Amino acid sequence: MSTILSSLRKAPDSGGSLVAYSDRKDVEKKKKIVVLGTGWAGISFLKDLDLSSYDVQVVSPQNYFAFTPLLPSVTCGTVEARSIVEPVRNIVNKKRGEIQLWEADCVKIDPANHKVHCRPAFEDDPVANQDFSLQYDFLVIAVGAQVNTFGTPGVSENCYFLKEVDDAQRIRRGVIDCFEKAVLPGLTEEQRRTKLHFVIVGGGPTGVEFAAELHDFIQEDIIPLYPTVRNLVKITLIQSGDHILNMFDERISSFAEHKFLRDGIDVQTGVRVTGVSDKDISVKIKSTGEVCSIPHGLIVWSTGIATRPVIRDLMEQVGQGGRRVLATDEWLRVKGCENVYAIGDCASITQRKIMEDIAMIFEVADKDKSGTLTVEEFQDVVEDILVRYPQVEHFLKSKHLRNVTDLLADPEGNAKKEVDINGFKLALSEVDSQMKSLPATAQVAAQQGSYVAQCLSKVEVCKEHPEGPMRFRDGKHHQFRPFQYIQAPGPICSIGRGASSCGTARRLGFCRKKHTMVMVFCVCQQASELADEGLGGVRLDKKVHIWEGFKPHLSHKWIIRPMRLC
């Protein structure tokens, strides 16, 4: 009773009324995180985020996650669509904490008021199609990108795309329809040939993999059902560059072209598409300038990605209207916004140049203020330089230098004991030439999502104990380490099952008579994404061809699975 009475006090200026005070501290309100998108970046963020300090709301027009690297296989039935999708609610329900999912599109981002405006993905239901808005403390944009048509007339109306599961299923139905139309009575042979002419625009990984899958699908599954049109089928791959898979080592690119030649796939390089109609596709040959028309039965357009309208609108608001893609800093924070992160294909990192800070770096490193920098003084800031400016490490690799201090050597390679500011600038003058943009791949998106989740999970800890590199302008440290992409061992690209094997399956331990295919693929990585460093492997007929530099056994992220073909 005394405890209750002691908690009753007269409030000042309350006219004698009693006010009850609780002995318990008010529970701190959790901060709100809104996540836009459930692709590789968004799902990776949700899986790695510590929910103890946040209320999370997810906005996505799809309530499932799709393993997009296998979309080309879905188009031809090699893999069923249900095998590469996972409900998002299944994923988030495994987390300790509540995550709310709204099946809707984000139509506008309002960074000034910390709001996002959304429209439910149910256009045919007026009751469920009422717009709503969400308030956020942190916003994570992971909406991906859309297909880039480059403004080519007729593409949107007459081409198939390969970005979503629905796209893959539509392509499969379209291929079957082409064969059904071709066997109808009353068609001339030329008309049948047109119906069975399949054109793929784009010689990148997706286009090449789809061409290979389509070829195998037609030869192994379709031709036995439609034997009368066996000799009328044609597959054409159009590439504006000089080679297909030009991001790969030239030996892999050349091998793929020769493989397609043997399979009867017509590869046309140096050709640009100028227009598409429902009957033919207009192309211009770069070498001669000649313009010609190619009749088709089905076209798959796979030429790259473009920024979505909601992101373009945000770019206008934050002063990035002149850019092609949303710019973030090295910590994946959108430039010009507060507490807004952008990850995955919708954004690109703008890396700071080391030459912009060269004077401050020299001043901080020159501890004795002698006007010259010794090797020992330089070594004291080397670790911070490598973390803050990753292009330095790329430059060292390109020049085959073992240590950063080797940059201070004279042109003959002799080590210097000290350098002045001009010599320091000269030593690092070419470093920024090694700045690279990260590829728009599933692996990059997944790593970025995980990085942002880890940063937000330890934001309070890092306020007290920063873990980032030194800020050379004031001598303090950044709160977090900047994002650094971890390069995978190498890529794989499926180009069909019609080539001879080099016996790789035996070396991998899967050379059994009943196992007619060996598939090697990387978790969170498309099977032909990364080829900037080293060489990769190419899955041919029923085994895997491995080139030097491709060492899946060195990484836990690689899974080798023998699969039986039906």
N, C-alpha and C positions, 0 to 999 in steps of 0.2 A: 504493500500500500504506500509506503514511504517513497518507493521508487517511482510510482505513478505520480504522486504529488510533486516530487522533485522535478519531474519532467514538465510540469505545468508552470508557466511563467507568464507574467503580464507583459504583453508586447508594448513597447513604447508608443505613445500617442494612439493607443488602441481603444481608449475610453474604458479601460478596466476589463476588457474582454480577455479571455484566456486563450493562449495559443499553445498547442502541443508540439514539442520538438522530439524527433526520433533520435535515439542514441546511435542508430546505424548510419553509416555514411551513404550518401546517395550513390546508387550504382551508376558508374560512368556509361554514358550512351555510346554504343558501338558506332564506328564510322561506317558509312555506306559506300560500297563499291558496286559500280554498274559495269558489267562486261557485255560488250557488243560482239556477238559471233560465237559459234561453237565449232570452229575448224581446228586445225592443228594448234594454232597459237592459243586460242581461247580455252580449249580443253586442257592443254598443258598447264595453263595458268590456274585453272580451277583445281586440278589434281594436286598441285604443289603448294597452294595457298594455305596458310594457317588461319582458320576461321574463328579463332578465339577472340579476335579483336575487331571483326568486321561482320556486317550484314551484307550479303552478296545477292545481287539480282542480275540475272542473265537474260539478255534480249537476243533472240535469234529467230529467223523465219523457219528454221528447221529444228525439230526436237530430237535430232540424232546426229551422231558424229560418223563421218565416212572416211574410210581408209583410201584416200584418193589415188595413191600409187597403183592400185589394182583396178582402176576404172577401165583402162583399155581391155582388161581381161573380162570385165562384166559385159562389154559390148558384144562379145562373141560367145558368151556362156562358159568360158573356161572357169570362171568363178561366178557364183550366184550373188546377186545384189545383197541378199540378206546376210551373206557371209562377211561383208565388208562394212556393215553399219552396226552401230551400237547406240541404243537410246541414251540421251544425255542424262535423263533422270536415273538410269541405272548407275551411271558414272558418279554423279554427285551424291547419290544416296549412300555411297561408300565412305563419304567424308563425315567426320564428326562436326556437326554444325549444320545450320539450315542454309540452303541455297535455293532461291526462288527462280523459276524459269518461266519466261513469258515468250510464247510463240508469236513473234511480231517482228516487223521491220523498223529499224531506226530511220526516220525520215529527216530529222534535223538534230544537230548538236548545238547547244547554246552554252558555250564555255563561259560567257560573261555571268550567267546566272546559275551555272553548275547544274544544268538540266539537259535531258535528252527527251525528244518527242518521238513517240512510237505509234505505229499503226498495225493492229493485229493482222495476221496472215490469213484472214478469212473474209475475202471480199464478197462472197456470195451469201453471207449471213449478216444482215443489217444490225442484229442485236449484238453479235460478238465482234463487230467491226468498228468499234468506237475508239477513237484516238485517245491516248493517255500520255502523261509525261512522268519522268522519274527524276528525283533529286539525287545528286551524288556528292561524295567527298573526294573520291577517286574514280576516274573513268579509264577503263581499259578498252581501247578500240582494236578489235581483231576481226573486222568484217571481210578481210580478204580483198580480192579484186575481181573484175569482170573481164570477159573476153574482149580483146582488142581487135576491132575490125578495121582500124586505120582509115575509117571513113569510106571504105570501098563500097560502091553502090551495090545493093542487092544481097549483101552478105547476111544481114539479120533476117531477111525474109526467106532465103533459099538455102541456107547452110545449117548443118548440124554442128553443135559444139560439144565439148567433152570436159565439163567442169563439175557437174553434179551427177548423182546416181540416176536421176531422172533422164539426164542427157544420154547416159550409156544405154538405158533401156529403150529410149526412142531410137537410137542408132540401130540397135538389134532388130527392132520391129521394121525399121526402114530397109535394112538389108534384105530381110525375108520378103518384104513387099516388092522389092525390085525383082527378085527371082520369080515371084508369083505373076507379076505383070509380064515378064519376059516369056513365059511359057503359054500365055494366052493365045488362042488361035487368031489368025488375021494379021499378025505383026510381020513385017518384013525382017530379014536378017539384020539389016542396018538398024532398025528400030530396037531389035533385041540386044544388039551390041551396045546401043546407047543406054538402055535400061540397066545393063550389067557393067557399066563403066563407073567405077568407084574412084573418086578423086579426094586425096588428102592434101590440104594446103598447110604447109609448115613442116620443116624437116628437123624439128627439135625432138627431144625425148618422147613427148606424148604422141606426136604425129608418127614417128618411126615405130613406136611400140604398137600403136593401133594398126598401122599398115601390116606389121608382122602378124598380129593376132587375126586380122581380117583374112589374110592370105591362108593361114592355117585353118581357120574356121571354114572357109569356102572349100578348100581342097579336101579336108577330112570329113566334114559334116554335111555341107550343102550339096556338093557335086553328086554324091551318091543318091540324093533325093531328086535332083534335077539333071539327069545324065544327058538330056537332049541339048542343053546349052553349055556343055562342058567347055567347049572351045571358044565361047563368046565372051567369057569373063575377062576383064582387064582392071588392074589397079594402077593408078598413077599418083606419084608423090611429087608435089611441086614445092620447091625451095628457092627463095629469092637469093640466098647466098651461093657461094661456089661449091659448098659441100653440105651434106646432111650431118647432123651431130657435130657441128663445127666447134662446140665447146669442149669436145673430147680431144684426146690425143689423135693426131692425124692417122695413125695406124688403125685405130678403132673406126674412125669415120670411113676410111678407105675400105676396110673389111666389110662394114655394113653395106656400102654401095655395091661391092662385088657380090655379096650375099643376095641382095635384092635383084641384081642382074640375073643371077642363076635361077632365082625363083620366078622370074618373069614380071617383076614389079618394075614399072617404068618410072625411073627417077629423073626428074627434069630440074636441073639446078640453073641458077642465073635467070630465073623466070619470075616476073612479078604479076600478080593478079590485079587487073584494072576494073573488073566488073563481073557480077554474077547474076544470071537469070535462072528461071526454073528449067530451062532447056540446055543452056551452055554456059561456059565460063570463059571470059575474055582475059587473055594474058599478053604480056609484052616481054619479048626476049631482050634482055639487057645488052647482049653483045652486038645484035644487029638492029635493034629498035623495031623489029617486026611485031605487029599485033595480029593475033589469031584467036579463033574461037574453038573451044573444045567441048563437044557434047558430053553430057554426064547423066547418070542416073541418081547419084547421091554424092554430096560433098560434105566432108568433115573439115571444119575450119579450126586450126590449132596453131595460131601464130603469135601467141603472147598474151599479156594481160594489160588492163587499163584501170584507171582509178574510178571508183564508184561515185555516183552523183552526190551522195551524202558527204563523202570525203572532200570532193571538190568544193562543196559549199563551205565546209569547215576551213579549208585552205584560204578561201576568200576572206573569211572572217578574221583569220589570224595573220594576214599579210603574206600568204604564200601563194597567191593567185597565179603568179608567173611560173610556177613549178609544175612538173608532170606528176609528181608523187609527193605525198605528205612527208615533211622533213622532221626528224627527231634528232635529239642530241645523242651522245654516246651512252646515256643512261635510258634511252628509249622514251624520253619525255618529249611530247610534241612542242616544238619551238613556238613561242607566243602564247602558250596555254599554261595554266596552273593546275597541277595534279591530274594531268591527262597523259596517258601512255598510249602509244600506237605500236602494235607488234604484227608480224606476219607480212603478207604481200601488200597491205594497204599503205606501208610506210617504208622509208629508206633512211638509214643513219647518215648524218652529215658529220664526218670526222673532222676534228679541228686539226689544222696544219701546224706542224712543229715550228715552222719558220715564223708564225705569228707570235710565238712566245719565246723565240730564241734568246732575246735580250734578257728576259726575266729569268730564264733557265740559267744563263751564264751568271747573272748577278747572284742568284741563290747558291749556285755551286761554288762560286768564288768566295769562300768563307773568310779568307784573310784580306779580301779587298785589295789584292795586289794588281788587279787588272789583267792577270793571266790565270789560266786554269790548268792545274796539274792533273795527271792521270788519276791520282788518288782522290782528288776533289770531284772529278767527273764520276768516278765509280760510286761515290756516295749518293748520287741522284739517278744512277742508271736504272735501278728497279722502278722508280716512279716514272721515268721516261718511257720504259717499255710498256708499262701498263696504260699510261695515259695516251701514248701515241703508238698504236700497234703497227703503223707503217714502218717504224724503225726496224722491227724484227723482219718484216717482209723484205726490206732493203738489204739487210745483212745476208739473208738467204740468197737473194738474187746476185749478190756480189761474192758469195761464198766466204763470208767473213765469220770468224768464230766468236768474236767478242765485240761489244759496242765500242770499246776503247780502240779497236783497230781502225775506227773511223778517223782517229786523230793522227794516224801515221801519214808520212809525207808520200808524194806520188811514187817513190821508189819502194815503198813499203816499210821504211825504217821508222821505228817508234819515236815519237816525240815526248819529251818530258813535260812540256807545257805548251799551251797555245793561247793567243789573245782572242779578243772577240771576233775579229775578222777571220782568223783561222778557224774558229769554232763554227761560224756561219758557213764557211766554205766546206767544212767537213760534213755538215748536215744539209747542204743545199739541195741535194738530189733525193733526199729521203721521202719527201711528199709525193714524188712521182710514183710511189708504190701503193698509193691509196686505192683501195678497191671497194666496189659496192658488193654487198652480199647477194647471192642468187635468190630468186623468189621461189624457195623450195620448202617442202614440208619439214625438213630437218632444221632449217634456220628458224622457221616459225615456232617449232616446238621448243627449241632452246631459248628463244626470246620469251615465250610465255612462262617457262620455268624460271627464268632470270627475274622477271618482274614480280612473280609470286614470292620469290625468296626475298627480294628487296622490301616488299610491303610487309612481309611476315616479321622482319627484324628491324623495322624502321625506328622504333623507340630505342632499341639497343644501340643501333649505329649512330643515333644522335649523341649519345654519351661517349661511345667508342667508335669513331669513324674508321672504316676499313679501306677506304679508297686511297688513291695516290695523292701526292702533295699538290696543292694548288700553288703554283709558282708565284702568283701575283701577291699572295699574302702569307705564304709559308704554312698555312693550315692544310688539312686533309679533306678530300671529298668524302661525303657520307658513305657512298658505296663504290665498289670497283666498277668501272664501265663494262658494258656488255662485251664479251669476247666470244666469238663463234669458234667452236671446237670442230676442226676439220675431220670429217670421216675418212676411213682408209681409202675409199675409192668407190666408183659407181658400177652399176650393172645396167645393161640395157637389153631387153628382150627383142631379138630380131628374127624370131621364128624357130622352127624345128626342122629345117631341111638341110642343115650343113653337117659335114663330117665332124666327129668329136676328136678332141685332142687328149682324151684320157684323163681329164681333170677330175671327173667323178671318182675314179679309182684313188687318186691322191687324197681326195677329201673323205674317203672311206664309205662312199655310197654306191659302189659299183656292184649292184646286185641285179640279177636278171629280172626280178619282178618290179624293180623300181625303174620306171621308164622315164623319169624326169628328175632332175635335181634343181630346185629353185633356191636361190640364195637372195634374201632380201633383208634390208636393214629396218629395224624398228624406227618409225618416224622419218623415214627417208624414201623418196621416190627412187625407183630402181634405175635411175640414170641421171641423177641430179648433179652430182658434184664431180667435176673433173679438173679442177684448177691445179691439183697437185697429184703427181704420179699418174699411173695408168690404172685402168679398171678391168672389169670382167664383163663378158658378153654371154648371155644365155643363148645358145644355139640349139639345134635339134632337141635332144633330150638330155643334154649335159651342159656343163658350164665351162667356157673358155676363160682362163685367168691370165691376165698380163701382170708383169712385174709391178710392184707397188700396191697390189691388192691383197691384203692379208687379213681376211675376216677372223682368223683365229686369235688375232691380237686384240680384238675388241669385243666386249661383252654385248655390244649392241647388235652384233650380227647373229642371225639365226639361219641355220642350214636345215632345210626340210626336204626329205625325199617325198615325192608325190606320185601316185599312180594315175596315169591318164586313162580316162574312160573311153 
